Amino acid sequence: MNKRAFAFVASSVIVASAFAVPAASAATTGASGCWSSSVSRSEGHGWAQVCDSGNGSSVTGWVTDDKADGRCPWIRFNTTSGYSAGSPRVGPKGTTKNFSLSTSSRITGFEILYDNC
């Protein structure tokens, strides 16, 4: 490959990688009836796997505090009945908590929030 062709290929790879969109926060489907997703905001981030069973859901995951700001991040899970469930609050900065919980109605989505510690 001559130098001119190599320069074109190399610059094409750099341009293509600049427009690649990470899928870290997209929901992914795993085992039958299960899905997972990550969530983040400046105060913290987390990940959860939701598995539907019967009319309810079971969840396992973790949440991490990323900022020394007196706020404790947590994940809220929304359900088909309008009820919401939550992970434990986590803090101070650098702390991660694993959790598991169950709901009597199916989880439709989740988001990361924070409370003052």
C-alpha positions as CSV (number, residue, x, y, z in Angstrom):
1,M,0.0,0.0,0.0
2,N,1.5,3.4,-1.0
3,K,1.8,6.2,1.5
4,R,-1.2,8.2,0.1
5,A,-3.6,5.2,0.3
6,F,-2.4,4.4,3.8
7,A,-3.0,8.0,4.9
8,F,-6.6,7.9,3.5
9,V,-7.4,4.6,5.2
10,A,-5.9,5.7,8.6
11,S,-7.8,9.0,8.5
12,S,-11.0,7.2,7.6
13,V,-10.6,5.0,10.6
14,I,-10.0,8.0,12.9
15,V,-13.1,9.8,11.5
16,A,-15.3,6.7,11.8
17,S,-14.2,6.1,15.4
18,A,-15.0,9.8,16.3
19,F,-18.6,9.2,15.4
20,A,-19.1,5.8,17.1
21,V,-21.8,6.0,19.8
22,P,-21.2,3.9,23.0
23,A,-24.0,1.6,23.9
24,A,-23.3,1.5,27.7
25,S,-26.6,2.9,28.7
26,A,-28.7,0.9,26.2
27,A,-30.8,-1.9,27.6
28,T,-29.6,-5.4,26.7
29,T,-31.6,-8.6,26.7
30,G,-30.1,-11.6,28.4
31,A,-31.7,-14.7,29.7
32,S,-35.4,-15.3,28.9
33,G,-37.4,-12.6,30.5
34,C,-34.4,-10.6,31.7
35,W,-32.9,-7.3,30.6
36,S,-30.2,-5.0,31.9
37,S,-29.1,-1.4,31.6
38,S,-26.7,1.1,33.1
39,V,-27.6,4.6,34.4
40,S,-25.5,7.6,35.3
41,R,-25.4,11.2,36.3
42,S,-22.7,13.4,37.8
43,E,-23.4,12.2,41.4
44,G,-23.1,8.5,40.6
45,H,-23.7,5.6,38.3
46,G,-25.1,2.1,38.5
47,W,-26.2,-1.0,36.7
48,A,-29.2,-3.4,37.2
49,Q,-30.6,-6.6,35.7
50,V,-34.3,-7.0,35.8
51,C,-36.0,-10.5,35.4
52,D,-39.7,-10.8,35.0
53,S,-41.4,-13.7,36.8
54,G,-45.2,-14.1,36.9
55,N,-46.7,-10.6,37.5
56,G,-43.6,-9.3,39.3
57,S,-39.9,-8.7,38.7
58,S,-36.7,-9.4,40.6
59,V,-33.6,-7.1,40.3
60,T,-29.9,-7.4,41.1
61,G,-27.5,-4.6,40.6
62,W,-25.1,-2.1,42.1
63,V,-24.9,1.7,42.6
64,T,-21.7,3.8,43.1
65,D,-21.2,7.4,44.5
66,D,-18.9,9.3,42.2
67,K,-18.8,12.8,43.8
68,A,-17.9,14.2,47.2
69,D,-20.9,16.5,47.3
70,G,-23.0,15.3,50.3
71,R,-25.5,13.6,47.9
72,C,-26.2,9.9,48.0
73,P,-27.2,8.4,44.6
74,W,-29.8,5.6,44.3
75,I,-31.7,3.8,41.6
76,R,-35.5,4.1,41.4
77,F,-37.4,1.3,39.6
78,N,-40.8,2.1,38.1
79,T,-43.5,-0.6,37.8
80,T,-46.6,-1.2,35.8
81,S,-48.8,-0.5,38.9
82,G,-47.3,3.0,39.4
83,Y,-45.4,1.7,42.5
84,S,-41.7,2.4,42.6
85,A,-38.9,0.5,44.4
86,G,-35.4,1.7,45.2
87,S,-31.9,0.6,45.7
88,P,-30.0,1.5,48.8
89,R,-28.6,5.1,49.0
90,V,-24.8,5.1,48.6
91,G,-22.1,7.4,49.9
92,P,-19.5,8.7,50.5
93,K,-17.6,9.1,47.2
94,G,-16.1,5.9,45.9
95,T,-18.5,3.6,47.8
96,T,-20.4,0.9,45.8
97,K,-23.4,-1.1,47.2
98,N,-24.7,-4.3,45.6
99,F,-28.5,-4.9,46.0
100,S,-31.3,-7.2,45.1
101,L,-35.0,-6.6,45.4
102,S,-38.4,-8.0,44.2
103,T,-41.6,-6.2,43.2
104,S,-45.1,-7.6,42.9
105,S,-45.7,-5.9,39.5
106,R,-43.4,-5.8,36.5
107,I,-40.6,-3.1,36.3
108,T,-40.9,-0.9,33.2
109,G,-37.7,1.1,33.6
110,F,-35.3,2.8,36.1
111,E,-33.4,5.9,36.7
112,I,-30.7,7.2,39.0
113,L,-31.6,9.9,41.5
114,Y,-29.9,11.3,44.7
115,D,-30.9,12.3,48.2
116,N,-28.9,14.5,50.6
117,C,-26.9,12.3,52.8
